Every structure is written in structure tokens, then in C-alpha cells.
Amino acid sequence: MKTITITDNDKVFNYTIPETWKQVSLAQYQKLMSVEMDEMTEQQLMFHLIESLIEIPSQKIVNLKKSDVEEVFKHLMELAQSKPSEHLNLIVEIDGVEYGFNSKLSDITIGEFGDLDTYLQDGFKNLDKVMSILYRPIVDKDKKSFRVEKYDFDKCDERTELFKHKMSIDSIYGCLCFFLNLGQEYTLTSIHYLKKQNKKKESKQMKKVLETSGDGMQSFTN
């Protein structure tokens, strides 16, 4: 991997420049996606990419040579304009431990569903928490299938820091796409349901109005 060296107060710091999304952690990706980049100036975007993907503090970026910054920015822009793999990885290995994607959504517990629903509302901010729920340690495995650890909120919460810094965004982007698509389907279904409920409500209201009008008309004619 490429590196960039910065000297600050006679101290030398080496930073890694990611060349693929496999070298970008979940935490780095979260920081990258934490702001609206479309509204940034070129210089703001330059600083944001370097701070997010190389983790160089802004106060150190200003000490870099302009030519070096422009070269790094060009490299990072090429990476940012590409996409991580959309392949859904059912198993992700971190520090020698295999974590399996809980693909049996029909068996999801009410606890899992409630926590996922809460975390997913904040988008990228809680992505580490979402992944700690979806990817859990494999407790049983054969050639055709595997079984993951039962859902435990406290254990998942303990894993968030590990996932945030050790989990590659490239390894879980497929899972993210899967849930975004699922969310869109859920939203469309919900909208359809609400429209149906709204029509039923309007129908009941209309019936009530007609009945009231009818009573009024009847008493008037009497």
C-alpha cells in the first residue's frame, strides 16, 4: 500500500493511502458519508477525503506540500468514484473469528427487529451497530450451512468498536445494498398499505357524513 509521510514538530508520521475499498474500514466509510459532499467546494472535499480515508487531522494537512495534497486527492477521488463490491458475503473473518450473516430473516427475534429498526433510521451513523447485529459469531458450521450465535444486545454492543475499526467496507457493502433494497421494498409496501388504510378511512368518513346528512334531511322533511 502507498504511504504519505508528514513531519510535524520534528516528529515523523506515516499514513496509509487506501488503494481499494478492502483497505477502508467501516469507521472511515462512516466518516466519509457523514456529510453532504455535493455541497462542498473542491478544497473542502479535498480535506474531507484526506481526513476520512487517510485519517490525517486537518491541522496536519495544512503542513503538506500543495503538490502532495493534489496527488493524494487525485488518487482518493478515483477510489471514491468507484464502488465497493456488491457481493453479499455470508461470512466475514476478523482476527481469526468467523462472523456469519444472519440470513434467516423469517426467524429474526422481536429484539433484533426492534434494535435494527431503531439503528437503521440514522443511516450510516449506526452502521457499526447494525453490522454487529447482522454478523454474529458462527457456533456451528458444515459444508452447506452454518448457525450463528443467538442474539444478545450486550454482546453485539461490545462488538461495535471491533467492527468499526477492523471490518472492511468492501466486505459488508453487499449486505448494506441488500438492506437498502429491502428497505425500499418495505417503504413501498408501507406506502401501499397506508394508501389502502387512508381509502378505508375516507370511505368510513364519507359514509358517516352521508348518514348524518340523511338524518338531517329526514328530520327536515318531517
C-alpha positions in Angstrom: 0.0 0.0 0.0 1.1 3.6 -0.6 2.1 5.8 2.3 2.5 9.5 2.9 5.0 10.9 5.4 4.4 14.1 7.4 6.9 15.8 9.6 5.4 17.8 12.4 7.5 19.4 15.2 10.4 17.1 14.3 8.2 14.1 14.6 7.6 11.8 11.6 4.2 10.4 10.9 3.4 7.8 8.2 -0.1 7.4 6.9 -1.5 4.7 4.6 -3.3 5.7 1.4 -6.0 3.2 0.6 -5.9 1.8 -3.0 -9.0 -0.4 -2.8 -12.2 -0.4 -0.6 -10.8 -3.5 1.1 -8.4 -1.2 2.8 -11.1 1.2 4.0 -12.6 0.5 7.5 -16.2 0.8 8.4 -15.3 3.8 10.6 -13.5 5.6 7.7 -16.5 5.0 5.5 -18.9 6.3 8.1 -16.9 9.5 8.4 -16.7 9.8 4.6 -20.5 9.5 4.3 -21.3 11.7 7.3 -21.6 14.9 5.3 -23.2 16.1 2.0 -20.2 16.1 -0.3 -22.2 17.6 -3.2 -22.3 20.9 -1.4 -18.6 21.1 -0.7 -16.0 23.3 -2.5 -13.1 21.4 -4.1 -10.8 22.4 -1.2 -13.4 21.3 1.4 -13.8 18.0 -0.4 -10.0 17.6 -0.6 -9.7 18.0 3.2 -12.7 15.7 3.9 -11.4 12.9 1.7 -8.0 13.0 3.3 -9.3 13.3 6.8 -11.8 10.4 6.3 -9.9 7.9 4.2 -6.3 8.5 5.4 -7.2 9.9 8.9 -4.8 12.8 8.7 -6.0 15.6 11.0 -6.9 18.9 9.2 -4.2 20.8 11.2 -1.6 18.5 9.7 -3.0 18.6 6.2 -2.2 22.3 6.0 1.5 21.5 6.5 1.6 19.2 3.4 3.0 20.4 0.1 0.4 21.5 -2.3 1.7 19.1 -4.9 1.5 16.2 -2.5 -2.1 17.1 -1.4 -3.2 17.3 -5.0 -1.6 14.0 -5.9 -3.3 12.3 -2.9 -6.6 13.9 -3.7 -6.5 12.7 -7.3 -5.8 9.1 -6.0 -8.6 9.3 -3.4 -11.1 10.7 -5.9 -10.5 7.7 -8.2 -11.3 5.4 -5.2 -14.3 7.5 -4.2 -15.8 7.4 -7.7 -15.6 3.6 -7.7 -18.0 1.3 -5.9 -17.2 -1.4 -3.2 -18.2 -4.9 -4.1 -22.0 -5.5 -4.0 -21.4 -9.2 -3.4 -23.2 -10.4 -0.2 -20.6 -12.0 2.0 -22.3 -14.5 4.2 -19.1 -15.0 6.3 -16.6 -12.3 7.4 -13.4 -13.2 9.3 -11.9 -10.7 11.8 -8.9 -11.6 14.0 -9.3 -15.3 13.3 -13.0 -15.3 14.3 -15.7 -16.1 11.7 -18.9 -14.0 11.8 -21.9 -15.2 9.8 -24.6 -13.1 8.3 -28.0 -13.9 9.9 -29.7 -14.5 6.5 -32.9 -16.2 8.0 -34.9 -13.0 8.3 -38.0 -15.0 8.9 -36.5 -16.3 12.2 -35.5 -12.8 13.4 -36.4 -12.1 17.0 -38.5 -9.1 18.1 -35.4 -7.8 19.9 -33.3 -7.9 16.8 -36.0 -6.3 14.7 -36.6 -3.5 17.2 -32.9 -2.7 17.5 -32.3 -2.9 13.8 -35.3 -0.7 13.1 -34.0 1.9 15.5 -30.4 1.9 14.2 -31.4 1.9 10.5 -33.3 5.2 10.9 -29.9 7.0 11.5 -28.4 5.6 8.3 -24.6 5.5 8.2 -24.2 6.8 11.8 -25.1 3.5 13.3 -23.8 1.2 10.6 -21.3 -0.5 13.0 -24.2 -1.3 15.4 -26.3 -2.7 12.5 -23.5 -4.9 11.4 -22.8 -6.2 14.9 -26.4 -7.4 14.9 -26.4 -8.9 11.4 -23.0 -10.6 11.7 -22.6 -12.8 14.7 -20.0 -15.4 15.7 -20.6 -18.8 14.0 -21.2 -21.5 16.5 -21.9 -24.4 14.2 -20.8 -24.9 10.6 -20.7 -27.6 7.9 -20.1 -27.6 4.1 -23.7 -26.4 3.3 -24.7 -24.2 6.2 -23.8 -22.5 9.4 -25.5 -21.3 12.6 -24.8 -18.0 14.3 -24.8 -17.1 18.0 -28.2 -16.2 19.4 -29.0 -12.5 19.5 -27.7 -10.8 22.7 -27.8 -7.0 22.7 -24.9 -6.6 25.1 -22.6 -8.9 23.1 -23.4 -7.1 19.9 -22.8 -3.7 21.6 -19.3 -4.9 22.7 -18.5 -5.9 19.1 -19.2 -2.4 17.6 -15.7 -1.0 18.2 -14.1 -4.1 16.8 -16.3 -4.0 13.7 -15.9 -0.2 13.3 -12.1 -0.5 13.0 -11.4 -4.0 11.8 -14.3 -4.6 9.3 -13.7 -3.6 5.7 -16.5 -1.7 4.0 -15.8 -3.8 0.9 -16.7 -7.0 2.8 -20.1 -5.7 4.0 -21.2 -3.3 1.2 -23.2 -6.1 -0.3 -25.1 -6.5 3.0 -25.7 -2.8 3.0 -27.1 -2.9 -0.5 -29.3 -5.9 0.4 -30.9 -4.0 3.3 -31.3 -0.8 1.3 -33.2 -2.7 -1.3 -35.2 -4.4 1.5 -35.9 -1.0 3.0 -37.2 0.3 -0.3 -39.5 -2.7 -0.7 -40.7 -2.2 2.9 -41.3 1.5 2.2 -43.2 0.8 -1.0 -45.3 -1.8 0.8 -45.9 0.6 3.7 -47.0 3.4 1.4 -49.3 1.0 -0.4 -50.8 -0.2 2.9 -51.2 3.4 4.2 -53.0 4.4 0.9 -55.4 1.4 1.4 -55.9 2.4 5.0 -56.5 6.0 4.0 -59.1 5.0 1.4 -60.9 2.9 4.0 -60.8 5.8 6.4 -62.1 8.2 3.7 -64.8 5.7 2.9 -65.9 5.4 6.5 -65.9 9.2 6.9 -67.9 9.6 3.7 -70.4 7.0 4.9 -70.7 8.8 8.3 -71.2 12.1 6.5 -73.9 10.7 4.3 -75.7 9.0 7.2 -75.6 12.3 9.2 -76.8 14.2 6.1 -79.5 11.7 5.6 -80.7 12.0 9.2 -80.7 15.8 8.8 -82.6 15.6 5.6 -85.2 13.2 7.1 -85.8 15.5 10.1 -86.1 18.5 7.8 -88.6 16.9 5.6 -90.6 15.7 8.7 
